Amino acid sequence: MLILLNLLSGVALLVWGTHIVRTGILRVWGADLRRVLARSTNSRAKAFAAGVGVTSLVQSSNATAMIVTSFAAQGMLPLASGLAIMLGADVGTALMARILTLDLSWLSPFLIVFGVPLFLSRKQNRLGQVGRTLIGLGLILLALHLIVETAQPMMHGAGVRVMFGALTGDTMLDALVGATFAIISYSSLAAVLLTATLASSGVISLKVALCLVIGANLGSGLLALAGTVAQNTAARRLALGSLAFKLAGALLILPFTSLLARGLPVLINNPRESVVGFHVIYNTLRCCACMPLIDAVARACRRLLPERPDPNGQLRPMHLDAASLSTPALALSNAAREVLRIGDIVRAMLDNVSHLIHHNDLAKARDTIRMDDDVDHLYAEVKAYLARISREQLDDADSRRWTDIIALTINLEHAGDIIERIVTDIEEKKIAHRLAFSEEGLSELDDLHTRLVGNLQLGMSVFLNNDLRCAELLLAEKERFRDLERAYSYKHLDRLAGQTLRSVETSALHLDVISDMKRLNSLFCSTAYPVLDAAGALHDTRLRKRMHEEVPAVSVTQQM
């Protein structure tokens, strides 16, 4: 029993080591690896090579599958290119299995000894994540050594022979066990490494080992498909196509496992080398044979999984990739992109407001009010996504970025509510009574609207680039807008005193719209404060004086 427990602990250590390596690599080079995958879409050969290279680094075809399916879900990756990357990923994980089965046990202590202090002392930066990766590699090599040492006396136990005897007859059963272990361990690489080690120790026969390897490949495909359940149709198509390739390869090769088990020892005497060599050759030949079939499989996946409209009619998040949550920098980048998308919707709502100021268009008003539901929905999704990011793994810069993103998200949601209120007032007080603003009033509202749109765009730029100069200009624009709002309010009151008919009819609405625009402008300009604060310029009176000189405010007396 103790020997079996030691074996299971070695397996657990192997799985944990592969997880640590995958996480460390993604946190250090995750953005670069995603960029490589994104740029490989114009050529099948480049996509295949990118899949091989990225998977060799992260040591997990499942991690590559998560990245690629997230790209497909966002509409950034064609189905055919994604399938080519997935085929390359299968070859990449086979190559890593070959490297890790070399006798590198002597390297394990060095990797752990250097990796632990590096990670503990620098865990909040890239160098610390490199240390994390070294620890993971050391644990993988240590686990393989422990499994080999533990497996030797196992063959002398009758109970152990009976337990593994169940894996010596049924080909399909053995493949199913291999798939199950790959799913449980969340790593086909760990399943293949364990299989090779058990085969070299004589615990399982070579035929069983080959069936387990084929099953482990199927398990990784099932994992990828399960990971796309909550994603859109494009992501599920990609995972289904990859699984179809693996299933076809398994069905073709499984009937010949007995023949291969007798023939491989003639070429490769070491059972461990035979298992790993079979894994490399099988995946390479299968993936190369599947490359010409990519277009046909892509068409079949489109027929099996056609596009279906969202029954709720709401926009779905495009950039909130759950696979990136383990890499905080990537997750923050995704959240920022989704917030910019919310900003685009708010901009469209503002354009509709300009149309409604000039025209009594009830359909446009109703559509604008509905757009606020999209803003609210995406706001809730971004907020939930940010809440899932581990704050403990964020350094100071990322923590500030997290705060900036959630602050802008809240402000844009408030802006959507304000615009909805403006449109509702226009519908009730102007469209319903077929009224119109005066020519002077329209001119003032148009001017404020133009400045409002400009400040929204400038605010998005400040949020995206953290540009100090733009932040200074944005704060100056906020003060200028405030002065204009006051001046236009006084001018409107002057027109009321002159008994201008249109001004009298739309007076309350006119003043409310101007006031709401001022609130919107404050929300849009708030992105300047974190940048100015970080630069130590927020309370600098000399800066404020310089901004007034560069962008002179419009005084009330000048406007009146």
Rosetta blueprint (number, residue, H / E / L):
1 M L
2 L H
3 I H
4 L H
5 L H
6 N H
7 L H
8 L H
9 S H
10 G H
11 V H
12 A H
13 L H
14 L H
15 V H
16 W H
17 G H
18 T H
19 H H
20 I H
21 V H
22 R H
23 T H
24 G H
25 I H
26 L H
27 R H
28 V H
29 W H
30 G H
31 A H
32 D H
33 L H
34 R H
35 R H
36 V H
37 L H
38 A H
39 R L
40 S L
41 T L
42 N L
43 S L
44 R H
45 A H
46 K H
47 A H
48 F H
49 A H
50 A H
51 G H
52 V H
53 G H
54 V H
55 T H
56 S H
57 L H
58 V H
59 Q L
60 S L
61 S H
62 N H
63 A H
64 T H
65 A H
66 M H
67 I H
68 V H
69 T H
70 S H
71 F H
72 A H
73 A H
74 Q L
75 G L
76 M L
77 L L
78 P L
79 L H
80 A H
81 S H
82 G H
83 L H
84 A H
85 I H
86 M H
87 L H
88 G H
89 A H
90 D H
91 V H
92 G H
93 T H
94 A H
95 L H
96 M H
97 A H
98 R H
99 I H
100 L H
101 T L
102 L L
103 D L
104 L L
105 S H
106 W H
107 L H
108 S H
109 P H
110 F H
111 L H
112 I H
113 V H
114 F H
115 G H
116 V H
117 P H
118 L H
119 F H
120 L H
121 S H
122 R L
123 K L
124 Q L
125 N L
126 R H
127 L H
128 G H
129 Q H
130 V H
131 G H
132 R H
133 T H
134 L H
135 I H
136 G H
137 L H
138 G H
139 L H
140 I H
141 L H
142 L H
143 A H
144 L H
145 H H
146 L H
147 I H
148 V H
149 E H
150 T H
151 A H
152 Q H
153 P H
154 M H
155 M L
156 H L
157 G L
158 A H
159 G H
160 V H
161 R H
162 V H
163 M H
164 F H
165 G H
166 A L
167 L L
168 T L
169 G L
170 D L
171 T H
172 M H
173 L H
174 D H
175 A H
176 L H
177 V H
178 G H
179 A H
180 T H
181 F H
182 A H
183 I H
184 I H
185 S H
186 Y L
187 S L
188 S H
189 L H
190 A H
191 A H
192 V H
193 L H
194 L H
195 T H
196 A H
197 T H
198 L H
199 A H
200 S H
201 S L
202 G L
203 V L
204 I L
205 S L
206 L H
207 K H
208 V H
209 A H
210 L H
211 C H
212 L H
213 V H
214 I H
215 G H
216 A H
217 N H
218 L H
219 G H
220 S H
221 G H
222 L H
223 L H
224 A H
225 L H
226 A H
227 G L
228 T L
229 V L
230 A L
231 Q L
232 N L
233 T H
234 A H
235 A H
236 R H
237 R H
238 L H
239 A H
240 L H
241 G H
242 S H
243 L H
244 A H
245 F H
246 K H
247 L H
248 A H
249 G H
250 A H
251 L H
252 L H
253 I H
254 L H
255 P H
256 F H
257 T H
258 S H
259 L H
260 L H
261 A H
262 R H
263 G H
264 L H
265 P H
266 V H
267 L H
268 I L
269 N L
270 N L
271 P H
272 R H
273 E H
274 S H
275 V H
276 V H
277 G H
278 F H
279 H H
280 V H
281 I H
282 Y H
283 N H
284 T H
285 L H
286 R H
287 C H
288 C H
289 A H
290 C H
291 M H
292 P H
293 L H
294 I H
295 D H
296 A H
297 V H
298 A H
299 R H
300 A H
301 C H
302 R H
303 R H
304 L H
305 L L
306 P L
307 E L
308 R L
309 P L
310 D L
311 P L
312 N L
313 G L
314 Q L
315 L L
316 R L
317 P L
318 M L
319 H L
320 L L
321 D L
322 A H
323 A H
324 S H
325 L L
326 S L
327 T L
328 P H
329 A H
330 L H
331 A H
332 L H
333 S H
334 N H
335 A H
336 A H
337 R H
338 E H
339 V H
340 L H
341 R H
342 I H
343 G H
344 D H
345 I H
346 V H
347 R H
348 A H
349 M H
350 L H
351 D H
352 N H
353 V H
354 S H
355 H H
356 L H
357 I H
358 H H
359 H L
360 N L
361 D L
362 L H
363 A H
364 K H
365 A H
366 R H
367 D H
368 T H
369 I H
370 R H
371 M H
372 D H
373 D H
374 D H
375 V H
376 D H
377 H H
378 L H
379 Y H
380 A H
381 E H
382 V H
383 K H
384 A H
385 Y H
386 L H
387 A H
388 R L
389 I L
390 S L
391 R H
392 E H
393 Q H
394 L L
395 D L
396 D H
397 A H
398 D H
399 S H
400 R H
401 R H
402 W H
403 T H
404 D H
405 I H
406 I H
407 A H
408 L H
409 T H
410 I H
411 N H
412 L H
413 E H
414 H H
415 A H
416 G H
417 D H
418 I H
419 I H
420 E H
421 R H
422 I H
423 V H
424 T H
425 D H
426 I H
427 E H
428 E H
429 K H
430 K H
431 I H
432 A L
433 H L
434 R L
435 L L
436 A L
437 F L
438 S L
439 E H
440 E H
441 G H
442 L H
443 S H
444 E H
445 L H
446 D H
447 D H
448 L H
449 H H
450 T H
451 R H
452 L H
453 V H
454 G H
455 N H
456 L H
457 Q H
458 L H
459 G H
460 M H
461 S H
462 V H
463 F H
464 L H
465 N H
466 N L
467 D L
468 L H
469 R H
470 C H
471 A H
472 E H
473 L H
474 L H
475 L H
476 A H
477 E H
478 K H
479 E H
480 R H
481 F H
482 R H
483 D H
484 L H
485 E H
486 R H
487 A H
488 Y H
489 S H
490 Y H
491 K H
492 H H
493 L H
494 D H
495 R H
496 L H
497 A H
498 G L
499 Q L
500 T L
501 L H
502 R H
503 S H
504 V H
505 E H
506 T L
507 S H
508 A H
509 L H
510 H H
511 L H
512 D H
513 V H
514 I H
515 S H
516 D H
517 M H
518 K H
519 R H
520 L H
521 N H
522 S H
523 L H
524 F H
525 C H
526 S L
527 T L
528 A H
529 Y H
530 P H
531 V H
532 L H
533 D H
534 A H
535 A L
536 G L
537 A L
538 L L
539 H L
540 D L
541 T H
542 R H
543 L H
544 R H
545 K H
546 R H
547 M H
548 H H
549 E H
550 E H
551 V L
552 P L
553 A L
554 V L
555 S L
556 V H
557 T H
558 Q H
559 Q H
560 M L
